[in-house]
Amino acid sequence: MAMSPYLARLRAVIGHELIQMPSVSVVVVDDDARILLVRHAGHHDGWAVPGGAVDVGESPVEAAVREIREEISELRWFAPDELPGVQLSRFTKALLRATGHLAG
């Protein structure tokens, strides 16, 4: 996953200061109620829903589609009964609980 040119320009100007940007997270569910999750190389916080920053001039829907297409890391479909045993990122666990895809 490469950094967008816009974010690269911001980073060049402000360094490592906090940047708040609009972003999207996508809960992809197939006809069998399985959920598509990604595991990014170099990240050790578990499986996550696809997502990322919304680029300048891009709608949230366009960003969601782009982010799913750009996922070049490990992808896997998980059945609902598998999710409790899967190491999920904190954000993904909270999102799946809030959307009713994970009990607890």
Secondary structure by P-SEA (a helix, b strand, c coil): ccccaaaaaaaaaccccbbbbbbccccccccccbbbbbbbcccccccccccccccccccaaaaaaaaaaacccccccccccccccccccaaaaaaaaaaccccc
